[in-house]
Amino acid sequence: MWETYYTPATLDEALSLLAEHREVARIIAGGTDIIIELERGLRPDVRVLIDVTRIPGLDEIELWGDGLIHIGPLVTHNQVVASQLLGERALPLVQASWSESSPQVRNRATVAGNIITASPANDAITPLRALGTCVTLRSSAAERTIPLVDFFTGVRKTVMQPDEMLTDISFRPLDANQRGIFLKHGLRRAQAIAVVNVSAVLWFEGDVVIEAFITQGSVAPTIIGSPEAERWLLGKTLTSETIDKAAKLATQAAIPIDDVRGSAEYRREMVRVLTKRALSTLRDGTEREDHPAGPVMLWGKHAGRVHQRLSQGFRHGENEPIELTVNGQKHVVSGANHKTLLRMIREDIGLTGTKEGCAEGECGACTVFMDGMAVMACMIAAPRAHQTEVITVEGLAKNGKLHPIQQAFIDEGAVQCGYCTPGFLMAGAKLLEERPSPSRWEIEQSITGNLCRCTGYYKIVSAFEQAAKLLEKERK
């Protein structure tokens, strides 16, 4: 695990720390990849983490005077999903972010992190390449902006230098004569790594395609284009024959491998299927039909934004204590600086309701609220909780009275073995805060990050519905 955890108050401070520690340091924002890797001993060279999540101004999504949309390095996938600007002018990116994991993970995971991790199976980078994205890399000594197509050099490899931080993501918004879409095929409906993903962005003059970008993910060491298919589409209308041919040509670019999620042959076929589906959808103008109008966030009143500026940065080494409030009670914890938030809650604070089920953000049993936002405690470094407020399942009841979601789980018999129950209760409590009268679809979306291994989810969903009724009675 790491030895020292810094929380700088400014970008310049973060860059200075990066310049000082270089190869042994990593910038951490969402941490949904690196924390798992450190826990598993896969990054023995990393001894310093530099947490930039409390630096204000880095979580903006804006259309600048240069005509480009700019996305800051702290913008999370949930913020992308909620952005009206991106929904109107960069739909493929919004669709990709919506497909990422679960609400708890999307509340932490950043688009910049998706880029830097450089896995060809990452979802957001496929539409970003199709949109012609550039990224800005900054160090304490210099700054450079490069096209995303030149950023990746291999599987989990990029051109970033040890002292550089990605500080900006920019691309030209889609105009009225441009349409785009992102499609993904995974092995389940949620929490799935892409077997294949495809993004298509087309420019039209009337019904004629005048420019085309079709990008593919999880079929090569990096995100790739589809040059033969793109050239074929130019100057043509999207007839069924044209689309069929383009879909077949797209498979020529793919160089997939066999792995546990699919064979190379299967992946090539899915490139054809998804490309055909994407082009047909763009032809019909139905690319927005399946995208939710009111997605579930589970992120509290601050909408996942940096809302409290630090007067000074923090350093947490071996001896510096972590000060936080848990369920309304102040705690000062020493000796937990190298742990995850989950382990600190259980081992040092002694609250064992928060469970470890998978230790990789898949099961939701470790869901807690940190500064009002539902997050996976197994994917957060304990020092990140310094000077924050955390709520665990033990904190849902008030004045000896169960929260409506807790009471409903009892009334409806939704508790089975009980191991996953705390995570479901936390998701339910945050959903009811966000949507006091949730639809069944909203209930289902709120628990995409929670797995029950006993049986079906019928009683759980029923308990959510009953909890909404109990809450309504309380309000009257």
WOWO-V9074 format. One record per residue. N is the residue number from 1. D_CENTER is the distance of its C-alpha to the mean C-alpha in Angstrom with 1 decimal. Layout:
N&D_CENTER, N&D_CENTER
This chain:
1&22.9, 2&22.9, 3&26.1, 4&25.3, 5&22.4, 6&22.7, 7&21.2, 8&22.7, 9&23.5, 10&23.6, 11&22.2, 12&25.7, 13&25.8, 14&22.5, 15&24.0, 16&27.3, 17&25.8, 18&24.1, 19&27.4, 20&29.2, 21&27.2, 22&26.0, 23&25.5, 24&25.1, 25&22.3, 26&18.6, 27&16.5, 28&13.8, 29&11.1, 30&8.1, 31&10.2, 32&8.2, 33&10.4, 34&13.5, 35&14.3, 36&14.6, 37&16.7, 38&18.8, 39&19.5, 40&20.7, 41&22.8, 42&21.3, 43&21.4, 44&24.9, 45&25.3, 46&22.7, 47&24.5, 48&23.1, 49&19.7, 50&19.4, 51&16.9, 52&16.5, 53&14.4, 54&17.7, 55&19.0, 56&19.5, 57&19.2, 58&16.2, 59&13.8, 60&15.9, 61&15.6, 62&19.2, 63&21.9, 64&24.3, 65&28.0, 66&27.5, 67&26.2, 68&22.7, 69&19.3, 70&17.9, 71&14.3, 72&14.3, 73&12.6, 74&11.1, 75&9.5, 76&6.1, 77&4.4, 78&6.8, 79&9.4, 80&9.4, 81&10.0, 82&12.6, 83&14.3, 84&17.7, 85&18.4, 86&15.6, 87&16.4, 88&20.0, 89&19.9, 90&16.8, 91&16.1, 92&14.9, 93&11.8, 94&11.1, 95&11.8, 96&9.5, 97&6.4, 98&8.2, 99&8.7, 100&5.4, 101&6.4, 102&7.6, 103&8.0, 104&8.5, 105&5.4, 106&3.5, 107&6.6, 108&6.3, 109&3.8, 110&5.6, 111&7.1, 112&10.0, 113&8.7, 114&7.9, 115&11.4, 116&13.1, 117&12.3, 118&14.1, 119&13.8, 120&15.4, 121&13.3, 122&10.0, 123&9.5, 124&9.0, 125&12.0, 126&14.3, 127&14.7, 128&14.6, 129&17.7, 130&19.3, 131&19.1, 132&21.0, 133&18.5, 134&19.9, 135&18.4, 136&20.4, 137&20.9, 138&22.9, 139&25.1, 140&27.7, 141&30.3, 142&28.9, 143&26.2, 144&25.6, 145&23.7, 146&23.3, 147&22.2, 148&19.0, 149&21.4, 150&23.1, 151&20.3, 152&19.7, 153&22.7, 154&21.7, 155&19.4, 156&17.3, 157&19.9, 158&19.9, 159&22.7, 160&21.3, 161&24.1, 162&23.9, 163&24.5, 164&22.1, 165&18.8, 166&16.7, 167&17.6, 168&17.1, 169&15.7, 170&18.4, 171&19.6, 172&22.2, 173&21.4, 174&22.7, 175&26.2, 176&28.2, 177&29.4, 178&26.0, 179&23.7, 180&20.6, 181&18.4, 182&15.6, 183&16.4, 184&15.1, 185&17.1, 186&15.9, 187&18.2, 188&17.0, 189&15.7, 190&12.4, 191&10.5, 192&12.1, 193&12.0, 194&13.7, 195&17.5, 196&17.8, 197&15.9, 198&18.0, 199&17.8, 200&21.1, 201&22.2, 202&25.9, 203&28.5, 204&31.4, 205&34.9, 206&36.1, 207&35.2, 208&35.4, 209&32.5, 210&33.1, 211&30.0, 212&27.2, 213&24.1, 214&22.7, 215&20.1, 216&19.2, 217&16.6, 218&17.4, 219&21.1, 220&22.0, 221&21.3, 222&19.3, 223&18.1, 224&21.5, 225&23.4, 226&26.0, 227&29.1, 228&31.7, 229&30.0, 230&29.3, 231&32.9, 232&34.2, 233&32.6, 234&34.2, 235&37.0, 236&36.6, 237&35.8, 238&33.3, 239&35.9, 240&35.2, 241&37.0, 242&35.1, 243&31.7, 244&33.0, 245&34.2, 246&31.0, 247&28.9, 248&31.4, 249&31.4, 250&27.6, 251&28.1, 252&30.3, 253&27.5, 254&25.6, 255&26.5, 256&24.5, 257&25.2, 258&26.0, 259&23.7, 260&22.9, 261&20.7, 262&23.3, 263&26.4, 264&26.7, 265&29.0, 266&26.6, 267&23.8, 268&26.4, 269&27.3, 270&23.8, 271&23.5, 272&26.7, 273&25.7, 274&22.4, 275&24.1, 276&26.9, 277&24.8, 278&22.9, 279&26.2, 280&27.9, 281&25.3, 282&25.6, 283&29.4, 284&29.5, 285&27.2, 286&25.2, 287&21.7, 288&20.6, 289&22.2, 290&19.5, 291&16.8, 292&16.7, 293&18.6, 294&17.4, 295&13.9, 296&13.5, 297&11.4, 298&13.1, 299&12.8, 300&16.5, 301&18.9, 302&17.2, 303&14.2, 304&12.0, 305&14.4, 306&16.5, 307&19.6, 308&22.0, 309&23.4, 310&24.7, 311&28.4, 312&28.0, 313&25.7, 314&25.7, 315&26.5, 316&26.1, 317&28.2, 318&30.3, 319&32.3, 320&30.3, 321&29.5, 322&26.3, 323&27.2, 324&25.2, 325&26.0, 326&25.2, 327&26.3, 328&28.6, 329&30.2, 330&30.1, 331&29.6, 332&30.4, 333&29.1, 334&30.5, 335&29.8, 336&26.1, 337&24.6, 338&23.7, 339&22.0, 340&18.7, 341&18.6, 342&19.2, 343&22.3, 344&23.6, 345&23.5, 346&25.3, 347&27.6, 348&28.5, 349&28.2, 350&29.4, 351&27.1, 352&26.6, 353&25.1, 354&21.6, 355&21.5, 356&20.2, 357&19.8, 358&17.7, 359&16.6, 360&13.4, 361&11.0, 362&12.5, 363&15.3, 364&14.4, 365&17.9, 366&16.9, 367&15.3, 368&16.8, 369&16.7, 370&16.5, 371&18.0, 372&17.6, 373&13.8, 374&12.9, 375&11.2, 376&11.8, 377&14.9, 378&15.0, 379&12.2, 380&13.7, 381&16.9, 382&19.8, 383&20.9, 384&17.8, 385&19.5, 386&22.6, 387&24.0, 388&21.4, 389&22.0, 390&20.7, 391&21.5, 392&21.9, 393&23.4, 394&26.8, 395&26.3, 396&25.9, 397&29.6, 398&31.7, 399&35.4, 400&35.9, 401&34.5, 402&31.5, 403&28.5, 404&29.0, 405&26.1, 406&27.9, 407&31.3, 408&30.0, 409&28.8, 410&32.3, 411&34.1, 412&32.3, 413&32.4, 414&28.7, 415&28.9, 416&29.5, 417&29.4, 418&27.4, 419&24.9, 420&21.8, 421&23.4, 422&22.1, 423&18.5, 424&19.5, 425&21.6, 426&19.0, 427&16.7, 428&19.9, 429&21.1, 430&18.1, 431&18.3, 432&22.0, 433&21.5, 434&19.3, 435&21.3, 436&24.8, 437&25.9, 438&22.9, 439&23.5, 440&23.2, 441&20.3, 442&18.5, 443&19.4, 444&18.1, 445&14.7, 446&14.6, 447&15.4, 448&13.1, 449&11.7, 450&15.4, 451&17.9, 452&21.6, 453&23.7, 454&27.1, 455&27.4, 456&26.2, 457&24.2, 458&27.2, 459&28.3, 460&24.9, 461&24.3, 462&27.9, 463&27.4, 464&24.6, 465&27.1, 466&29.9, 467&28.0, 468&27.6, 469&31.4, 470&32.1, 471&30.1, 472&32.1, 473&35.3, 474&34.4, 475&34.0, 476&37.4
